[in-house]
């Protein structure tokens, strides 16, 4: 069995919706085949996308924290792309002893 899938991303809900489609390639239709096609049907399946962990970096006497928010998920040229929106926060380190 071969499948193709279409996706859409709901940024507000943080959900990736996957809609599989069974692709038939001249295969003989039998009861098992019809059961598989009916199970996958024309439905979207939600997949919760987890928040990315922030990146912490030290620059001189400052600590930078970069939060990465997913802004979009899409496909192009048979590849999956995840677009992120970085937000940088900096804090001064205490150097007093």
Secondary structure, DSSP 8 states (H G I E B T S, - for coil): -EEEEEEEEETTTTEEEEEEEEE-SS----HHHHHHHHHHTT--EEEE------EEEEETTEEEEEEEEEEEEEEETTEEEEEEEEEEEEEE-----
